[in-house]
Amino acid sequence: MVKLNTDLIAKSSIKTRKQRDESLALYLKKLTHLYFSEKNIDQIDDLSQCRNLSVLYLYDNHISRIQNLGFAANLTHLYLQNNNIHRIENLNQLRKLTKLYLGGNKISVIEGLDKLEQLRELHVEHQKLPVGERILFDPRTLAALSTCLQVLNVSGNSLDDISELRILRDIMQFLAADNKLRDMKALAAVVKSWRSLWRLELTGNPICQKAKYRDRVIVMNESLAVLDGKEINDTEKKFLLSWREAKEAKKRHKLEEMEKQKLTDLYGEDFLVPNAGKELPPVQPPNGSRWSRKQNSIYMMPGMVGQRAKFDAILAKSASLPPSANKSRDMVQPLAVTRRSHTDLERPAKSQVIPPQHATIIDNSPINLPNREPDADLINHIIPAS
């Protein structure tokens, strides 16, 4: 058994300590990085003197339990991949932890991360689980990571559904290669919800065997820039996005036509078009027009503002007027008139006859106005020649 403790640190760092000519306690207090990968370590002992530790490398060892790290309030990076860890625990005190590497262990449930509000990256790929088992996610941990986690690596964990990961709204990189994802619609629902996603790794999943797999995944998220290790260029993305919009528009049109057909079958055509089949009455063409030379030919009057009701009102009004009203407006008779001076109201004067070609007089008969009442002031009045 090899324990990671201050004695092991002192032995591995004795040359550095002597060069600095300082005490072990002062040296441990100043330590910020510890490199103990591939040292056959199976236990983490008391390291409380390393209070300023920020990065700890312990990958490729035989550690079976995460412990004795509560002192490391300044720890930001923890590398524990390829050990024998069965459970995520004793990490609640690491409030500044931003990157956690736990790949290649024996963890079956992602839990115990409720207090890590600054965690940005979580790597739990290729857990050594019994055949037929898949990795699970604690809802409380997912809720806690929903506002901070940006990188999630769950490759090689027999996942067949990632719907529960939709809550991680700030995801930028999602690595899920070598799983059992096969439902394209379920994948699209999750990928569309990740507005900041730019990298997606899905190689080794059954879904990759679907027709036009790459094209269909690219259009799931407009921010996606890298798919399965291959960059997506702008030309490819624009073309596929246009193709998706045209496809969706065609689908919407088809659904609308089906809905209209259903309504027509139930209620008839008049339900969708209230005035369907109701046309204005035909009007005979005027005499001498080119239409009148054709036998039995008629034309339809164009539609009017206000529809048929206004048209009927106009016809009714014109039919009610007497014939004289229409004729009096068009008939003007040239007759001789007398001119009077402005003193005609005071004394009579001789009338001067003006030739017809120089003046016009309105007939002494009353003129019918639009309200069909004669205007007495216009009778026998003289109109000056223009």
GUZA-329295 format. One record per residue (C-alpha): residue in three letters; x, y, z. Coordinates in steps of 0.5 Angstrom, whole numbers, padded with zeros to 4 digits, always signed. Example, Ala and Ser with C-alpha at 12.3 -4.5 7.8 and 13.67 -1.06 7.14 Angstrom:
2
Ala+0025-0009+0016/Ser+0027-0002+0014/
This chain:
386
Met+0000+0000+0000/Val+0002+0007-0002/Lys-0001+0013+0002/Leu+0000+0020-0001/Asn+0002+0024+0005/Thr+0007+0029+0007/Asp+0013+0024+0008/Leu+0012+0022+0001/Ile+0012+0029-0002/Ala+0018+0031+0002/Lys+0022+0025-0001/Ser+0020+0026-0008/Ser+0021+0034-0007/Ile+0027+0034-0003/Lys+0032+0036-0008/Thr+0027+0042-0009/Arg+0027+0044-0002/Lys+0034+0044-0001/Gln+0035+0048-0006/Arg+0030+0053-0003/Asp+0033+0052+0003/Glu+0027+0053+0007/Ser+0023+0048+0012/Leu+0018+0043+0010/Ala+0012+0046+0013/Leu+0014+0053+0009/Tyr+0015+0049+0003/Leu+0008+0045+0004/Lys+0005+0051+0005/Lys+0007+0054-0001/Leu+0005+0048-0006/Thr+0000+0050-0011/His+0001+0043-0016/Leu+0002+0036-0014/Tyr+0004+0031-0019/Phe+0003+0024-0017/Ser+0001+0020-0023/Glu+0003+0013-0024/Lys+0006+0012-0017/Asn+0002+0006-0015/Ile-0002+0010-0009/Asp-0008+0007-0007/Gln-0010+0012-0001/Ile-0010+0019+0000/Asp-0008+0021+0007/Asp-0007+0028+0011/Leu-0005+0033+0006/Ser-0008+0039+0011/Gln-0001+0043+0011/Cys-0002+0044+0003/Arg-0007+0049+0004/Asn-0006+0053-0002/Leu-0006+0047-0007/Ser-0010+0048-0013/Val-0008+0043-0018/Leu-0007+0035-0016/Tyr-0005+0030-0021/Leu-0007+0023-0018/Tyr-0009+0019-0025/Asp-0007+0012-0026/Asn-0006+0010-0019/His-0010+0005-0015/Ile-0014+0010-0011/Ser-0021+0007-0009/Arg-0024+0012-0005/Ile-0024+0020-0005/Gln-0022+0023+0002/Asn-0018+0028+0006/Leu-0019+0033+0001/Gly-0023+0038+0005/Phe-0018+0042+0007/Ala-0016+0044-0001/Ala-0021+0050-0001/Asn-0017+0053-0007/Leu-0017+0047-0011/Thr-0019+0048-0018/His-0017+0042-0022/Leu-0017+0035-0020/Tyr-0015+0029-0024/Leu-0017+0022-0021/Gln-0018+0018-0028/Asn-0016+0011-0028/Asn-0017+0009-0021/Asn-0022+0004-0017/Ile-0026+0009-0015/His-0034+0007-0014/Arg-0037+0013-0011/Ile-0036+0021-0012/Glu-0036+0023-0005/Asn-0033+0028+0000/Leu-0032+0034-0005/Asn-0037+0039-0002/Gln-0032+0043+0001/Leu-0028+0044-0006/Arg-0032+0050-0008/Lys-0027+0053-0013/Leu-0026+0047-0017/Thr-0027+0048-0024/Lys-0025+0041-0027/Leu-0026+0034-0025/Tyr-0023+0028-0028/Leu-0026+0022-0026/Gly-0026+0017-0033/Gly-0024+0010-0033/Asn-0026+0009-0026/Lys-0032+0004-0023/Ile-0037+0010-0022/Ser-0045+0008-0023/Val-0048+0014-0021/Ile-0046+0022-0022/Glu-0048+0025-0015/Gly-0045+0029-0010/Leu-0043+0035-0014/Asp-0049+0039-0011/Lys-0044+0044-0008/Leu-0040+0045-0014/Glu-0043+0052-0017/Gln-0036+0053-0021/Leu-0035+0047-0024/Arg-0034+0048-0031/Glu-0032+0041-0034/Leu-0034+0034-0032/His-0030+0028-0035/Val-0033+0021-0033/Glu-0032+0017-0039/His-0031+0010-0040/Gln-0033+0007-0033/Lys-0032+0000-0032/Leu-0039-0002-0030/Pro-0042-0009-0031/Val-0045-0012-0037/Gly-0052-0009-0039/Glu-0051-0003-0034/Arg-0051+0004-0036/Ile-0049+0010-0032/Leu-0054+0014-0028/Phe-0055+0022-0026/Asp-0057+0024-0020/Pro-0063+0030-0021/Arg-0060+0034-0015/Thr-0053+0034-0018/Leu-0056+0036-0025/Ala-0060+0041-0022/Ala-0054+0044-0019/Leu-0050+0044-0025/Ser-0055+0047-0030/Thr-0052+0054-0029/Cys-0045+0052-0029/Leu-0043+0046-0033/Gln-0040+0047-0040/Val-0036+0041-0042/Leu-0039+0034-0041/Asn-0035+0028-0043/Val-0040+0021-0042/Ser-0037+0017-0048/Gly-0037+0009-0047/Asn-0042+0009-0041/Ser-0048+0005-0045/Leu-0052+0011-0045/Asp-0059+0010-0050/Asp-0062+0016-0048/Ile-0060+0023-0046/Ser-0066+0027-0045/Glu-0065+0028-0037/Leu-0059+0032-0039/Arg-0063+0037-0043/Ile-0063+0041-0036/Leu-0055+0043-0037/Arg-0057+0049-0041/Asp-0050+0052-0041/Ile-0047+0046-0045/Met-0041+0048-0050/Gln-0038+0041-0051/Phe-0042+0035-0051/Leu-0038+0028-0052/Ala-0042+0022-0052/Ala-0038+0017-0057/Asp-0039+0010-0056/Asn-0046+0009-0053/Lys-0052+0007-0055/Leu-0056+0013-0058/Arg-0061+0011-0064/Asp-0067+0016-0063/Met-0065+0022-0068/Lys-0072+0026-0065/Ala-0070+0025-0058/Leu-0063+0027-0060/Ala-0065+0033-0063/Ala-0070+0035-0058/Val-0063+0036-0053/Val-0058+0039-0058/Lys-0063+0044-0060/Ser-0064+0046-0053/Trp-0056+0047-0052/Arg-0056+0054-0055/Ser-0048+0055-0054/Leu-0046+0048-0056/Trp-0040+0048-0061/Arg-0037+0041-0061/Leu-0041+0035-0061/Glu-0038+0028-0061/Leu-0043+0022-0063/Thr-0038+0017-0066/Gly-0039+0010-0065/Asn-0047+0010-0063/Pro-0052+0007-0068/Ile-0055+0013-0069/Cys-0049+0015-0074/Gln-0051+0009-0079/Lys-0058+0013-0080/Ala-0059+0016-0087/Lys-0056+0023-0088/Tyr-0054+0023-0081/Arg-0049+0028-0081/Asp-0053+0033-0085/Arg-0059+0032-0080/Val-0055+0033-0074/Ile-0052+0040-0077/Val-0058+0043-0077/Met-0060+0041-0070/Asn-0056+0047-0068/Glu-0054+0053-0071/Ser-0048+0054-0066/Leu-0045+0048-0068/Ala-0038+0048-0071/Val-0035+0041-0070/Leu-0038+0035-0071/Asp-0035+0028-0069/Gly-0028+0032-0070/Lys-0029+0035-0076/Glu-0030+0042-0077/Ile-0037+0045-0080/Asn-0035+0050-0085/Asp-0040+0056-0086/Thr-0042+0054-0094/Glu-0044+0047-0091/Lys-0048+0050-0086/Lys-0052+0055-0090/Phe-0054+0050-0095/Leu-0056+0045-0090/Leu-0060+0051-0086/Ser-0064+0053-0092/Trp-0065+0046-0094/Arg-0068+0045-0087/Glu-0072+0051-0088/Ala-0075+0049-0094/Lys-0077+0042-0092/Glu-0080+0045-0086/Ala-0084+0050-0090/Lys-0087+0044-0095/Lys-0089+0040-0089/Arg-0093+0046-0086/His-0096+0047-0092/Lys-0098+0040-0093/Leu-0101+0040-0086/Glu-0105+0046-0087/Glu-0108+0043-0094/Met-0110+0037-0090/Glu-0113+0041-0085/Lys-0117+0045-0090/Gln-0119+0039-0093/Lys-0122+0036-0086/Leu-0126+0042-0085/Thr-0129+0042-0092/Asp-0131+0035-0092/Leu-0134+0037-0085/Tyr-0138+0043-0087/Gly-0137+0044-0094/Glu-0133+0050-0098/Asp-0137+0056-0095/Phe-0134+0055-0089/Leu-0128+0057-0091/Val-0130+0062-0096/Pro-0136+0065-0094/Asn-0138+0068-0101/Ala-0136+0062-0105/Gly-0141+0061-0111/Lys-0144+0068-0110/Glu-0143+0072-0116/Leu-0145+0079-0118/Pro-0151+0079-0123/Pro-0148+0079-0131/Val-0148+0086-0134/Gln-0150+0087-0142/Pro-0144+0090-0145/Pro-0145+0097-0148/Asn-0148+0098-0155/Gly-0142+0098-0160/Ser-0137+0095-0156/Arg-0133+0089-0159/Trp-0136+0085-0154/Ser-0143+0086-0157/Arg-0141+0083-0163/Lys-0140+0076-0160/Gln-0147+0073-0160/Asn-0149+0071-0153/Ser-0143+0074-0150/Ile-0143+0078-0143/Tyr-0138+0080-0138/Met-0138+0081-0131/Met-0137+0087-0127/Pro-0131+0088-0123/Gly-0131+0087-0115/Met-0133+0093-0112/Val-0131+0096-0105/Gly-0136+0094-0100/Gln-0138+0088-0104/Arg-0145+0086-0106/Ala-0149+0090-0101/Lys-0146+0097-0104/Phe-0148+0095-0111/Asp-0155+0093-0110/Ala-0156+0100-0106/Ile-0153+0104-0112/Leu-0158+0100-0117/Ala-0164+0102-0113/Lys-0162+0109-0112/Ser-0161+0110-0120/Ala-0168+0106-0121/Ser-0172+0111-0116/Leu-0170+0117-0120/Pro-0175+0120-0125/Pro-0173+0121-0133/Ser-0173+0128-0133/Ala-0168+0129-0127/Asn-0163+0125-0132/Lys-0165+0129-0138/Ser-0164+0136-0135/Arg-0157+0135-0133/Asp-0155+0134-0140/Met-0159+0139-0144/Val-0157+0146-0144/Gln-0161+0151-0149/Pro-0158+0157-0152/Leu-0163+0163-0152/Ala-0163+0170-0152/Val-0162+0174-0145/Thr-0163+0181-0143/Arg-0157+0184-0139/Arg-0159+0188-0133/Ser-0154+0193-0129/His-0153+0193-0121/Thr-0158+0198-0120/Asp-0164+0194-0123/Leu-0166+0193-0115/Glu-0168+0201-0115/Arg-0171+0202-0122/Pro-0173+0199-0128/Ala-0168+0199-0134/Lys-0169+0198-0142/Ser-0166+0191-0143/Gln-0161+0190-0148/Val-0161+0184-0152/Ile-0155+0180-0153/Pro-0154+0175-0159/Pro-0154+0168-0158/Gln-0147+0167-0159/His-0145+0171-0154/Ala-0150+0169-0148/Thr-0153+0163-0145/Ile-0160+0163-0141/Ile-0162+0157-0137/Asp-0170+0155-0139/Asn-0175+0159-0135/Ser-0177+0152-0132/Pro-0175+0150-0125/Ile-0168+0146-0125/Asn-0169+0140-0121/Leu-0163+0139-0116/Pro-0161+0133-0113/Asn-0166+0133-0108/Arg-0171+0135-0113/Glu-0173+0142-0111/Pro-0173+0148-0115/Asp-0169+0153-0114/Ala-0173+0160-0115/Asp-0167+0164-0115/Leu-0165+0161-0121/Ile-0171+0163-0125/Asn-0171+0168-0130/His-0164+0170-0128/Ile-0159+0173-0133/Ile-0152+0170-0134/Pro-0147+0174-0136/Ala-0143+0172-0143/Ser-0136+0169-0141/
